């Protein structure tokens, strides 16, 4: 069965995930416009988007292993 992209997009907007995705995309494009080579790196927000951060709080390049690993609570959310 093919994926229902319209439904996925709608669900993403209802959960508020769409805004965070667009914030990440703006951060990547901003670095690309500056001419920064981000090959093999992740654009990390200084204050995580899930914790209320934004591009205004700052972004930095990090290794994927560093950016994608955080201490977690028992429910799986970030500490």
mmCIF file of the N, C-alpha and C atoms, coordinates in Angstrom:
data_MODEL
# 
_entry.id   MODEL 
# 
loop_
_atom_site.group_PDB 
_atom_site.id 
_atom_site.type_symbol 
_atom_site.label_atom_id 
_atom_site.label_alt_id 
_atom_site.label_comp_id 
_atom_site.label_asym_id 
_atom_site.label_entity_id 
_atom_site.label_seq_id 
_atom_site.pdbx_PDB_ins_code 
_atom_site.Cartn_x 
_atom_site.Cartn_y 
_atom_site.Cartn_z 
_atom_site.occupancy 
_atom_site.B_iso_or_equiv 
_atom_site.pdbx_formal_charge 
_atom_site.auth_seq_id 
_atom_site.auth_comp_id 
_atom_site.auth_asym_id 
_atom_site.auth_atom_id 
_atom_site.pdbx_PDB_model_num 
ATOM 1   N N  . UNK A 1 1  ? 0.847  -1.170 0.000  1.00 0.00 ? 1  UNK A N  1 
ATOM 2   C CA . UNK A 1 1  ? 0.000  0.000  0.000  1.00 0.00 ? 1  UNK A CA 1 
ATOM 3   C C  . UNK A 1 1  ? 0.902  1.246  0.000  1.00 0.00 ? 1  UNK A C  1 
ATOM 4   N N  . UNK A 1 2  ? 0.619  2.201  -0.863 1.00 0.00 ? 2  UNK A N  1 
ATOM 5   C CA . UNK A 1 2  ? 1.446  3.407  -0.918 1.00 0.00 ? 2  UNK A CA 1 
ATOM 6   C C  . UNK A 1 2  ? 1.221  4.305  0.299  1.00 0.00 ? 2  UNK A C  1 
ATOM 7   N N  . UNK A 1 3  ? 2.240  5.103  0.612  1.00 0.00 ? 3  UNK A N  1 
ATOM 8   C CA . UNK A 1 3  ? 2.133  6.017  1.749  1.00 0.00 ? 3  UNK A CA 1 
ATOM 9   C C  . UNK A 1 3  ? 1.152  7.133  1.442  1.00 0.00 ? 3  UNK A C  1 
ATOM 10  N N  . UNK A 1 4  ? 0.420  7.544  2.458  1.00 0.00 ? 4  UNK A N  1 
ATOM 11  C CA . UNK A 1 4  ? -0.519 8.648  2.330  1.00 0.00 ? 4  UNK A CA 1 
ATOM 12  C C  . UNK A 1 4  ? 0.182  9.923  2.801  1.00 0.00 ? 4  UNK A C  1 
ATOM 13  N N  . UNK A 1 5  ? 0.843  10.609 1.869  1.00 0.00 ? 5  UNK A N  1 
ATOM 14  C CA . UNK A 1 5  ? 1.633  11.779 2.217  1.00 0.00 ? 5  UNK A CA 1 
ATOM 15  C C  . UNK A 1 5  ? 0.769  12.920 2.738  1.00 0.00 ? 5  UNK A C  1 
ATOM 16  N N  . UNK A 1 6  ? -0.424 13.079 2.197  1.00 0.00 ? 6  UNK A N  1 
ATOM 17  C CA . UNK A 1 6  ? -1.313 14.141 2.660  1.00 0.00 ? 6  UNK A CA 1 
ATOM 18  C C  . UNK A 1 6  ? -1.658 13.939 4.134  1.00 0.00 ? 6  UNK A C  1 
ATOM 19  N N  . UNK A 1 7  ? -1.926 12.702 4.510  1.00 0.00 ? 7  UNK A N  1 
ATOM 20  C CA . UNK A 1 7  ? -2.260 12.394 5.902  1.00 0.00 ? 7  UNK A CA 1 
ATOM 21  C C  . UNK A 1 7  ? -1.047 12.612 6.807  1.00 0.00 ? 7  UNK A C  1 
ATOM 22  N N  . UNK A 1 8  ? 0.129  12.212 6.355  1.00 0.00 ? 8  UNK A N  1 
ATOM 23  C CA . UNK A 1 8  ? 1.343  12.409 7.141  1.00 0.00 ? 8  UNK A CA 1 
ATOM 24  C C  . UNK A 1 8  ? 1.596  13.897 7.371  1.00 0.00 ? 8  UNK A C  1 
ATOM 25  N N  . UNK A 1 9  ? 1.415  14.715 6.335  1.00 0.00 ? 9  UNK A N  1 
ATOM 26  C CA . UNK A 1 9  ? 1.624  16.150 6.445  1.00 0.00 ? 9  UNK A CA 1 
ATOM 27  C C  . UNK A 1 9  ? 0.617  16.757 7.417  1.00 0.00 ? 9  UNK A C  1 
ATOM 28  N N  . UNK A 1 10 ? -0.624 16.330 7.327  1.00 0.00 ? 10 UNK A N  1 
ATOM 29  C CA . UNK A 1 10 ? -1.676 16.840 8.214  1.00 0.00 ? 10 UNK A CA 1 
ATOM 30  C C  . UNK A 1 10 ? -1.361 16.483 9.669  1.00 0.00 ? 10 UNK A C  1 
ATOM 31  N N  . UNK A 1 11 ? -0.958 15.255 9.914  1.00 0.00 ? 11 UNK A N  1 
ATOM 32  C CA . UNK A 1 11 ? -0.616 14.804 11.258 1.00 0.00 ? 11 UNK A CA 1 
ATOM 33  C C  . UNK A 1 11 ? 0.576  15.586 11.802 1.00 0.00 ? 11 UNK A C  1 
ATOM 34  N N  . UNK A 1 12 ? 1.543  15.821 10.936 1.00 0.00 ? 12 UNK A N  1 
ATOM 35  C CA . UNK A 1 12 ? 2.730  16.563 11.324 1.00 0.00 ? 12 UNK A CA 1 
ATOM 36  C C  . UNK A 1 12 ? 2.366  17.985 11.763 1.00 0.00 ? 12 UNK A C  1 
ATOM 37  N N  . UNK A 1 13 ? 1.455  18.616 11.040 1.00 0.00 ? 13 UNK A N  1 
ATOM 38  C CA . UNK A 1 13 ? 1.029  19.966 11.397 1.00 0.00 ? 13 UNK A CA 1 
ATOM 39  C C  . UNK A 1 13 ? 0.247  19.976 12.701 1.00 0.00 ? 13 UNK A C  1 
ATOM 40  N N  . UNK A 1 14 ? -0.616 18.980 12.898 1.00 0.00 ? 14 UNK A N  1 
ATOM 41  C CA . UNK A 1 14 ? -1.418 18.907 14.124 1.00 0.00 ? 14 UNK A CA 1 
ATOM 42  C C  . UNK A 1 14 ? -0.537 18.740 15.353 1.00 0.00 ? 14 UNK A C  1 
ATOM 43  N N  . UNK A 1 15 ? 0.544  18.007 15.223 1.00 0.00 ? 15 UNK A N  1 
ATOM 44  C CA . UNK A 1 15 ? 1.452  17.764 16.344 1.00 0.00 ? 15 UNK A CA 1 
ATOM 45  C C  . UNK A 1 15 ? 2.407  18.929 16.574 1.00 0.00 ? 15 UNK A C  1 
ATOM 46  N N  . UNK A 1 16 ? 2.475  19.873 15.638 1.00 0.00 ? 16 UNK A N  1 
ATOM 47  C CA . UNK A 1 16 ? 3.409  20.983 15.760 1.00 0.00 ? 16 UNK A CA 1 
ATOM 48  C C  . UNK A 1 16 ? 4.798  20.643 15.268 1.00 0.00 ? 16 UNK A C  1 
ATOM 49  N N  . UNK A 1 17 ? 4.958  19.513 14.611 1.00 0.00 ? 17 UNK A N  1 
ATOM 50  C CA . UNK A 1 17 ? 6.266  19.089 14.132 1.00 0.00 ? 17 UNK A CA 1 
ATOM 51  C C  . UNK A 1 17 ? 6.682  19.850 12.885 1.00 0.00 ? 17 UNK A C  1 
ATOM 52  N N  . UNK A 1 18 ? 5.713  20.306 12.123 1.00 0.00 ? 18 UNK A N  1 
ATOM 53  C CA . UNK A 1 18 ? 6.010  20.981 10.861 1.00 0.00 ? 18 UNK A CA 1 
ATOM 54  C C  . UNK A 1 18 ? 6.836  22.245 11.107 1.00 0.00 ? 18 UNK A C  1 
ATOM 55  N N  . UNK A 1 19 ? 6.477  22.995 12.118 1.00 0.00 ? 19 UNK A N  1 
ATOM 56  C CA . UNK A 1 19 ? 7.187  24.236 12.423 1.00 0.00 ? 19 UNK A CA 1 
ATOM 57  C C  . UNK A 1 19 ? 8.644  23.959 12.782 1.00 0.00 ? 19 UNK A C  1 
ATOM 58  N N  . UNK A 1 20 ? 8.888  22.929 13.574 1.00 0.00 ? 20 UNK A N  1 
ATOM 59  C CA . UNK A 1 20 ? 10.261 22.571 13.947 1.00 0.00 ? 20 UNK A CA 1 
ATOM 60  C C  . UNK A 1 20 ? 11.059 22.107 12.734 1.00 0.00 ? 20 UNK A C  1 
ATOM 61  N N  . UNK A 1 21 ? 10.417 21.365 11.850 1.00 0.00 ? 21 UNK A N  1 
ATOM 62  C CA . UNK A 1 21 ? 11.090 20.883 10.645 1.00 0.00 ? 21 UNK A CA 1 
ATOM 63  C C  . UNK A 1 21 ? 11.517 22.065 9.778  1.00 0.00 ? 21 UNK A C  1 
ATOM 64  N N  . UNK A 1 22 ? 10.620 23.048 9.670  1.00 0.00 ? 22 UNK A N  1 
ATOM 65  C CA . UNK A 1 22 ? 10.934 24.223 8.865  1.00 0.00 ? 22 UNK A CA 1 
ATOM 66  C C  . UNK A 1 22 ? 12.046 25.055 9.526  1.00 0.00 ? 22 UNK A C  1 
ATOM 67  N N  . UNK A 1 23 ? 12.074 25.091 10.849 1.00 0.00 ? 23 UNK A N  1 
ATOM 68  C CA . UNK A 1 23 ? 13.125 25.815 11.572 1.00 0.00 ? 23 UNK A CA 1 
ATOM 69  C C  . UNK A 1 23 ? 14.485 25.164 11.301 1.00 0.00 ? 23 UNK A C  1 
ATOM 70  N N  . UNK A 1 24 ? 14.518 23.828 11.292 1.00 0.00 ? 24 UNK A N  1 
ATOM 71  C CA . UNK A 1 24 ? 15.765 23.113 10.986 1.00 0.00 ? 24 UNK A CA 1 
ATOM 72  C C  . UNK A 1 24 ? 16.213 23.394 9.556  1.00 0.00 ? 24 UNK A C  1 
ATOM 73  N N  . UNK A 1 25 ? 15.249 23.399 8.650  1.00 0.00 ? 25 UNK A N  1 
ATOM 74  C CA . UNK A 1 25 ? 15.567 23.644 7.245  1.00 0.00 ? 25 UNK A CA 1 
ATOM 75  C C  . UNK A 1 25 ? 16.105 25.071 7.053  1.00 0.00 ? 25 UNK A C  1 
ATOM 76  N N  . UNK A 1 26 ? 15.520 26.051 7.724  1.00 0.00 ? 26 UNK A N  1 
ATOM 77  C CA . UNK A 1 26 ? 16.013 27.432 7.628  1.00 0.00 ? 26 UNK A CA 1 
ATOM 78  C C  . UNK A 1 26 ? 17.441 27.534 8.158  1.00 0.00 ? 26 UNK A C  1 
ATOM 79  N N  . UNK A 1 27 ? 17.745 26.813 9.226  1.00 0.00 ? 27 UNK A N  1 
ATOM 80  C CA . UNK A 1 27 ? 19.097 26.834 9.790  1.00 0.00 ? 27 UNK A CA 1 
ATOM 81  C C  . UNK A 1 27 ? 20.104 26.265 8.792  1.00 0.00 ? 27 UNK A C  1 
ATOM 82  N N  . UNK A 1 28 ? 19.752 25.151 8.148  1.00 0.00 ? 28 UNK A N  1 
ATOM 83  C CA . UNK A 1 28 ? 20.654 24.551 7.150  1.00 0.00 ? 28 UNK A CA 1 
ATOM 84  C C  . UNK A 1 28 ? 20.862 25.503 5.979  1.00 0.00 ? 28 UNK A C  1 
ATOM 85  N N  . UNK A 1 29 ? 19.797 26.098 5.497  1.00 0.00 ? 29 UNK A N  1 
ATOM 86  C CA . UNK A 1 29 ? 19.904 27.001 4.343  1.00 0.00 ? 29 UNK A CA 1 
ATOM 87  C C  . UNK A 1 29 ? 20.717 28.251 4.675  1.00 0.00 ? 29 UNK A C  1 
ATOM 88  N N  . UNK A 1 30 ? 20.601 28.731 5.900  1.00 0.00 ? 30 UNK A N  1 
ATOM 89  C CA . UNK A 1 30 ? 21.362 29.909 6.320  1.00 0.00 ? 30 UNK A CA 1 
ATOM 90  C C  . UNK A 1 30 ? 22.863 29.612 6.284  1.00 0.00 ? 30 UNK A C  1 
ATOM 91  N N  . UNK A 1 31 ? 23.256 28.441 6.776  1.00 0.00 ? 31 UNK A N  1 
ATOM 92  C CA . UNK A 1 31 ? 24.672 28.061 6.732  1.00 0.00 ? 31 UNK A CA 1 
ATOM 93  C C  . UNK A 1 31 ? 25.140 27.857 5.295  1.00 0.00 ? 31 UNK A C  1 
ATOM 94  N N  . UNK A 1 32 ? 24.290 27.264 4.466  1.00 0.00 ? 32 UNK A N  1 
ATOM 95  C CA . UNK A 1 32 ? 24.648 27.066 3.062  1.00 0.00 ? 32 UNK A CA 1 
ATOM 96  C C  . UNK A 1 32 ? 24.864 28.415 2.368  1.00 0.00 ? 32 UNK A C  1 
ATOM 97  N N  . UNK A 1 33 ? 24.029 29.397 2.674  1.00 0.00 ? 33 UNK A N  1 
ATOM 98  C CA . UNK A 1 33 ? 24.149 30.725 2.070  1.00 0.00 ? 33 UNK A CA 1 
ATOM 99  C C  . UNK A 1 33 ? 25.450 31.399 2.471  1.00 0.00 ? 33 UNK A C  1 
ATOM 100 N N  . UNK A 1 34 ? 25.929 31.105 3.680  1.00 0.00 ? 34 UNK A N  1 
ATOM 101 C CA . UNK A 1 34 ? 27.198 31.668 4.147  1.00 0.00 ? 34 UNK A CA 1 
ATOM 102 C C  . UNK A 1 34 ? 28.392 30.968 3.506  1.00 0.00 ? 34 UNK A C  1 
ATOM 103 N N  . UNK A 1 35 ? 28.136 29.832 2.861  1.00 0.00 ? 35 UNK A N  1 
ATOM 104 C CA . UNK A 1 35 ? 29.215 29.091 2.224  1.00 0.00 ? 35 UNK A CA 1 
ATOM 105 C C  . UNK A 1 35 ? 29.886 28.094 3.138  1.00 0.00 ? 35 UNK A C  1 
ATOM 106 N N  . UNK A 1 36 ? 29.251 27.775 4.256  1.00 0.00 ? 36 UNK A N  1 
ATOM 107 C CA . UNK A 1 36 ? 29.811 26.821 5.212  1.00 0.00 ? 36 UNK A CA 1 
ATOM 108 C C  . UNK A 1 36 ? 29.666 25.405 4.653  1.00 0.00 ? 36 UNK A C  1 
ATOM 109 N N  . UNK A 1 37 ? 30.738 24.646 4.687  1.00 0.00 ? 37 UNK A N  1 
ATOM 110 C CA . UNK A 1 37 ? 30.684 23.251 4.251  1.00 0.00 ? 37 UNK A CA 1 
ATOM 111 C C  . UNK A 1 37 ? 30.219 22.412 5.432  1.00 0.00 ? 37 UNK A C  1 
ATOM 112 N N  . UNK A 1 38 ? 29.067 21.789 5.290  1.00 0.00 ? 38 UNK A N  1 
ATOM 113 C CA . UNK A 1 38 ? 28.525 21.009 6.393  1.00 0.00 ? 38 UNK A CA 1 
ATOM 114 C C  . UNK A 1 38 ? 28.492 19.517 6.065  1.00 0.00 ? 38 UNK A C  1 
ATOM 115 N N  . UNK A 1 39 ? 29.307 19.116 5.124  1.00 0.00 ? 39 UNK A N  1 
ATOM 116 C CA . UNK A 1 39 ? 29.367 17.708 4.732  1.00 0.00 ? 39 UNK A CA 1 
ATOM 117 C C  . UNK A 1 39 ? 29.811 16.846 5.903  1.00 0.00 ? 39 UNK A C  1 
ATOM 118 N N  . UNK A 1 40 ? 29.011 15.844 6.237  1.00 0.00 ? 40 UNK A N  1 
ATOM 119 C CA . UNK A 1 40 ? 29.334 14.939 7.327  1.00 0.00 ? 40 UNK A CA 1 
ATOM 120 C C  . UNK A 1 40 ? 29.016 15.487 8.697  1.00 0.00 ? 40 UNK A C  1 
ATOM 121 N N  . UNK A 1 41 ? 28.385 16.643 8.770  1.00 0.00 ? 41 UNK A N  1 
ATOM 122 C CA . UNK A 1 41 ? 28.064 17.275 10.049 1.00 0.00 ? 41 UNK A CA 1 
ATOM 123 C C  . UNK A 1 41 ? 26.556 17.518 10.138 1.00 0.00 ? 41 UNK A C  1 
ATOM 124 N N  . UNK A 1 42 ? 26.077 17.699 11.366 1.00 0.00 ? 42 UNK A N  1 
ATOM 125 C CA . UNK A 1 42 ? 24.691 18.074 11.618 1.00 0.00 ? 42 UNK A CA 1 
ATOM 126 C C  . UNK A 1 42 ? 24.647 19.525 12.074 1.00 0.00 ? 42 UNK A C  1 
ATOM 127 N N  . UNK A 1 43 ? 23.575 20.203 11.719 1.00 0.00 ? 43 UNK A N  1 
ATOM 128 C CA . UNK A 1 43 ? 23.348 21.547 12.230 1.00 0.00 ? 43 UNK A CA 1 
ATOM 129 C C  . UNK A 1 43 ? 22.586 21.379 13.539 1.00 0.00 ? 43 UNK A C  1 
ATOM 130 N N  . UNK A 1 44 ? 23.221 21.745 14.637 1.00 0.00 ? 44 UNK A N  1 
ATOM 131 C CA . UNK A 1 44 ? 22.642 21.556 15.962 1.00 0.00 ? 44 UNK A CA 1 
ATOM 132 C C  . UNK A 1 44 ? 22.217 22.907 16.523 1.00 0.00 ? 44 UNK A C  1 
ATOM 133 N N  . UNK A 1 45 ? 21.058 22.944 17.135 1.00 0.00 ? 45 UNK A N  1 
ATOM 134 C CA . UNK A 1 45 ? 20.606 24.152 17.806 1.00 0.00 ? 45 UNK A CA 1 
ATOM 135 C C  . UNK A 1 45 ? 21.201 24.193 19.210 1.00 0.00 ? 45 UNK A C  1 
ATOM 136 N N  . UNK A 1 46 ? 21.663 25.375 19.622 1.00 0.00 ? 46 UNK A N  1 
ATOM 137 C CA . UNK A 1 46 ? 22.260 25.522 20.942 1.00 0.00 ? 46 UNK A CA 1 
ATOM 138 C C  . UNK A 1 46 ? 21.239 25.131 22.006 1.00 0.00 ? 46 UNK A C  1 
ATOM 139 N N  . UNK A 1 47 ? 20.013 25.615 21.868 1.00 0.00 ? 47 UNK A N  1 
ATOM 140 C CA . UNK A 1 47 ? 18.915 25.193 22.733 1.00 0.00 ? 47 UNK A CA 1 
ATOM 141 C C  . UNK A 1 47 ? 17.983 24.348 21.865 1.00 0.00 ? 47 UNK A C  1 
ATOM 142 N N  . UNK A 1 48 ? 17.791 23.104 22.239 1.00 0.00 ? 48 UNK A N  1 
ATOM 143 C CA . UNK A 1 48 ? 17.016 22.168 21.429 1.00 0.00 ? 48 UNK A CA 1 
ATOM 144 C C  . UNK A 1 48 ? 15.624 22.708 21.116 1.00 0.00 ? 48 UNK A C  1 
ATOM 145 N N  . UNK A 1 49 ? 15.157 22.452 19.889 1.00 0.00 ? 49 UNK A N  1 
ATOM 146 C CA . UNK A 1 49 ? 13.827 22.899 19.496 1.00 0.00 ? 49 UNK A CA 1 
ATOM 147 C C  . UNK A 1 49 ? 12.757 22.281 20.385 1.00 0.00 ? 49 UNK A C  1 
ATOM 148 N N  . UNK A 1 50 ? 12.982 21.060 20.818 1.00 0.00 ? 50 UNK A N  1 
ATOM 149 C CA . UNK A 1 50 ? 12.013 20.394 21.684 1.00 0.00 ? 50 UNK A CA 1 
ATOM 150 C C  . UNK A 1 50 ? 11.945 21.029 23.070 1.00 0.00 ? 50 UNK A C  1 
ATOM 151 N N  . UNK A 1 51 ? 12.979 21.810 23.406 1.00 0.00 ? 51 UNK A N  1 
ATOM 152 C CA . UNK A 1 51 ? 13.018 22.508 24.695 1.00 0.00 ? 51 UNK A CA 1 
ATOM 153 C C  . UNK A 1 51 ? 12.663 23.984 24.544 1.00 0.00 ? 51 UNK A C  1 
ATOM 154 N N  . UNK A 1 52 ? 12.129 24.358 23.376 1.00 0.00 ? 52 UNK A N  1 
ATOM 155 C CA . UNK A 1 52 ? 11.706 25.739 23.159 1.00 0.00 ? 52 UNK A CA 1 
ATOM 156 C C  . UNK A 1 52 ? 12.738 26.618 22.485 1.00 0.00 ? 52 UNK A C  1 
ATOM 157 N N  . UNK A 1 53 ? 13.777 26.030 21.933 1.00 0.00 ? 53 UNK A N  1 
ATOM 158 C CA . UNK A 1 53 ? 14.812 26.803 21.259 1.00 0.00 ? 53 UNK A CA 1 
ATOM 159 C C  . UNK A 1 53 ? 14.387 27.218 19.862 1.00 0.00 ? 53 UNK A C  1 
ATOM 160 N N  . UNK A 1 54 ? 15.211 28.030 19.227 1.00 0.00 ? 54 UNK A N  1 
ATOM 161 C CA . UNK A 1 54 ? 14.955 28.466 17.856 1.00 0.00 ? 54 UNK A CA 1 
ATOM 162 C C  . UNK A 1 54 ? 16.296 28.822 17.222 1.00 0.00 ? 54 UNK A C  1 
ATOM 163 N N  . UNK A 1 55 ? 16.246 29.246 15.968 1.00 0.00 ? 55 UNK A N  1 
ATOM 164 C CA . UNK A 1 55 ? 17.474 29.663 15.298 1.00 0.00 ? 55 UNK A CA 1 
ATOM 165 C C  . UNK A 1 55 ? 18.052 30.906 15.951 1.00 0.00 ? 55 UNK A C  1 
ATOM 166 N N  . UNK A 1 56 ? 17.198 31.710 16.591 1.00 0.00 ? 56 UNK A N  1 
ATOM 167 C CA . UNK A 1 56 ? 17.662 32.923 17.264 1.00 0.00 ? 56 UNK A CA 1 
ATOM 168 C C  . UNK A 1 56 ? 18.575 32.591 18.434 1.00 0.00 ? 56 UNK A C  1 
ATOM 169 N N  . UNK A 1 57 ? 18.412 31.405 19.031 1.00 0.00 ? 57 UNK A N  1 
ATOM 170 C CA . UNK A 1 57 ? 19.271 30.986 20.134 1.00 0.00 ? 57 UNK A CA 1 
ATOM 171 C C  . UNK A 1 57 ? 20.639 30.540 19.644 1.00 0.00 ? 57 UNK A C  1 
ATOM 172 N N  . UNK A 1 58 ? 20.778 30.339 18.347 1.00 0.00 ? 58 UNK A N  1 
ATOM 173 C CA . UNK A 1 58 ? 22.058 29.969 17.763 1.00 0.00 ? 58 UNK A CA 1 
ATOM 174 C C  . UNK A 1 58 ? 22.092 28.528 17.282 1.00 0.00 ? 58 UNK A C  1 
ATOM 175 N N  . UNK A 1 59 ? 22.924 28.308 16.286 1.00 0.00 ? 59 UNK A N  1 
ATOM 176 C CA . UNK A 1 59 ? 23.140 26.968 15.737 1.00 0.00 ? 59 UNK A CA 1 
ATOM 177 C C  . UNK A 1 59 ? 24.633 26.752 15.612 1.00 0.00 ? 59 UNK A C  1 
ATOM 178 N N  . UNK A 1 60 ? 25.021 25.490 15.545 1.00 0.00 ? 60 UNK A N  1 
ATOM 179 C CA . UNK A 1 60 ? 26.427 25.142 15.384 1.00 0.00 ? 60 UNK A CA 1 
ATOM 180 C C  . UNK A 1 60 ? 26.520 23.826 14.633 1.00 0.00 ? 60 UNK A C  1 
ATOM 181 N N  . UNK A 1 61 ? 27.673 23.574 14.047 1.00 0.00 ? 61 UNK A N  1 
ATOM 182 C CA . UNK A 1 61 ? 27.921 22.303 13.372 1.00 0.00 ? 61 UNK A CA 1 
ATOM 183 C C  . UNK A 1 61 ? 28.474 21.316 14.383 1.00 0.00 ? 61 UNK A C  1 
ATOM 184 N N  . UNK A 1 62 ? 27.929 20.121 14.377 1.00 0.00 ? 62 UNK A N  1 
ATOM 185 C CA . UNK A 1 62 ? 28.403 19.066 15.269 1.00 0.00 ? 62 UNK A CA 1 
ATOM 186 C C  . UNK A 1 62 ? 28.474 17.757 14.517 1.00 0.00 ? 62 UNK A C  1 
ATOM 187 N N  . UNK A 1 63 ? 29.272 16.856 15.038 1.00 0.00 ? 63 UNK A N  1 
ATOM 188 C CA . UNK A 1 63 ? 29.314 15.503 14.499 1.00 0.00 ? 63 UNK A CA 1 
ATOM 189 C C  . UNK A 1 63 ? 27.961 14.848 14.758 1.00 0.00 ? 63 UNK A C  1 
ATOM 190 N N  . UNK A 1 64 ? 27.471 14.041 13.834 1.00 0.00 ? 64 UNK A N  1 
ATOM 191 C CA . UNK A 1 64 ? 26.168 13.395 14.036 1.00 0.00 ? 64 UNK A CA 1 
ATOM 192 C C  . UNK A 1 64 ? 26.096 12.587 15.327 1.00 0.00 ? 64 UNK A C  1 
ATOM 193 N N  . UNK A 1 65 ? 27.175 11.928 15.699 1.00 0.00 ? 65 UNK A N  1 
ATOM 194 C CA . UNK A 1 65 ? 27.149 11.117 16.919 1.00 0.00 ? 65 UNK A CA 1 
ATOM 195 C C  . UNK A 1 65 ? 26.953 11.988 18.155 1.00 0.00 ? 65 UNK A C  1 
ATOM 196 N N  . UNK A 1 66 ? 27.468 13.195 18.124 1.00 0.00 ? 66 UNK A N  1 
ATOM 197 C CA . UNK A 1 66 ? 27.312 14.123 19.245 1.00 0.00 ? 66 UNK A CA 1 
ATOM 198 C C  . UNK A 1 66 ? 25.913 14.740 19.256 1.00 0.00 ? 66 UNK A C  1 
ATOM 199 N N  . UNK A 1 67 ? 25.425 15.115 18.101 1.00 0.00 ? 67 UNK A N  1 
ATOM 200 C CA . UNK A 1 67 ? 24.144 15.805 18.001 1.00 0.00 ? 67 UNK A CA 1 
ATOM 201 C C  . UNK A 1 67 ? 22.959 14.874 18.245 1.00 0.00 ? 67 UNK A C  1 
ATOM 202 N N  . UNK A 1 68 ? 23.107 13.611 17.944 1.00 0.00 ? 68 UNK A N  1 
ATOM 203 C CA . UNK A 1 68 ? 21.970 12.693 18.018 1.00 0.00 ? 68 UNK A CA 1 
ATOM 204 C C  . UNK A 1 68 ? 21.948 11.857 19.284 1.00 0.00 ? 68 UNK A C  1 
ATOM 205 N N  . UNK A 1 69 ? 22.847 12.127 20.202 1.00 0.00 ? 69 UNK A N  1 
ATOM 206 C CA . UNK A 1 69 ? 22.850 11.359 21.440 1.00 0.00 ? 69 UNK A CA 1 
ATOM 207 C C  . UNK A 1 69 ? 22.730 12.308 22.627 1.00 0.00 ? 69 UNK A C  1 
ATOM 208 N N  . UNK A 1 70 ? 21.669 12.138 23.397 1.00 0.00 ? 70 UNK A N  1 
ATOM 209 C CA . UNK A 1 70 ? 21.428 12.957 24.567 1.00 0.00 ? 70 UNK A CA 1 
ATOM 210 C C  . UNK A 1 70 ? 21.056 12.048 25.720 1.00 0.00 ? 70 UNK A C  1 
ATOM 211 N N  . UNK A 1 71 ? 21.308 12.501 26.920 1.00 0.00 ? 71 UNK A N  1 
ATOM 212 C CA . UNK A 1 71 ? 20.840 11.750 28.073 1.00 0.00 ? 71 UNK A CA 1 
ATOM 213 C C  . UNK A 1 71 ? 19.319 11.793 28.070 1.00 0.00 ? 71 UNK A C  1 
ATOM 214 N N  . UNK A 1 72 ? 18.707 10.664 28.384 1.00 0.00 ? 72 UNK A N  1 
ATOM 215 C CA . UNK A 1 72 ? 17.259 10.555 28.304 1.00 0.00 ? 72 UNK A CA 1 
ATOM 216 C C  . UNK A 1 72 ? 16.656 10.222 29.655 1.00 0.00 ? 72 UNK A C  1 
ATOM 217 N N  . UNK A 1 73 ? 15.403 10.637 29.840 1.00 0.00 ? 73 UNK A N  1 
ATOM 218 C CA . UNK A 1 73 ? 14.624 10.250 31.006 1.00 0.00 ? 73 UNK A CA 1 
ATOM 219 C C  . UNK A 1 73 ? 14.043 8.856  30.752 1.00 0.00 ? 73 UNK A C  1 
ATOM 220 N N  . UNK A 1 74 ? 13.415 8.276  31.747 1.00 0.00 ? 74 UNK A N  1 
ATOM 221 C CA . UNK A 1 74 ? 12.860 6.929  31.591 1.00 0.00 ? 74 UNK A CA 1 
ATOM 222 C C  . UNK A 1 74 ? 11.743 6.894  30.548 1.00 0.00 ? 74 UNK A C  1 
ATOM 223 N N  . UNK A 1 75 ? 11.081 8.032  30.294 1.00 0.00 ? 75 UNK A N  1 
ATOM 224 C CA . UNK A 1 75 ? 10.025 8.062  29.285 1.00 0.00 ? 75 UNK A CA 1 
ATOM 225 C C  . UNK A 1 75 ? 10.576 8.325  27.884 1.00 0.00 ? 75 UNK A C  1 
ATOM 226 N N  . UNK A 1 76 ? 11.888 8.480  27.742 1.00 0.00 ? 76 UNK A N  1 
ATOM 227 C CA . UNK A 1 76 ? 12.515 8.671  26.443 1.00 0.00 ? 76 UNK A CA 1 
ATOM 228 C C  . UNK A 1 76 ? 12.751 10.114 26.069 1.00 0.00 ? 76 UNK A C  1 
ATOM 229 N N  . UNK A 1 77 ? 12.212 11.063 26.833 1.00 0.00 ? 77 UNK A N  1 
ATOM 230 C CA . UNK A 1 77 ? 12.425 12.472 26.509 1.00 0.00 ? 77 UNK A CA 1 
ATOM 231 C C  . UNK A 1 77 ? 13.800 12.922 27.004 1.00 0.00 ? 77 UNK A C  1 
ATOM 232 N N  . UNK A 1 78 ? 14.264 14.044 26.484 1.00 0.00 ? 78 UNK A N  1 
ATOM 233 C CA . UNK A 1 78 ? 15.571 14.567 26.868 1.00 0.00 ? 78 UNK A CA 1 
ATOM 234 C C  . UNK A 1 78 ? 15.554 15.093 28.294 1.00 0.00 ? 78 UNK A C  1 
ATOM 235 N N  . UNK A 1 79 ? 16.704 14.944 28.971 1.00 0.00 ? 79 UNK A N  1 
ATOM 236 C CA . UNK A 1 79 ? 16.840 15.492 30.333 1.00 0.00 ? 79 UNK A CA 1 
ATOM 237 C C  . UNK A 1 79 ? 17.038 16.975 30.266 1.00 0.00 ? 79 UNK A C  1 
# 
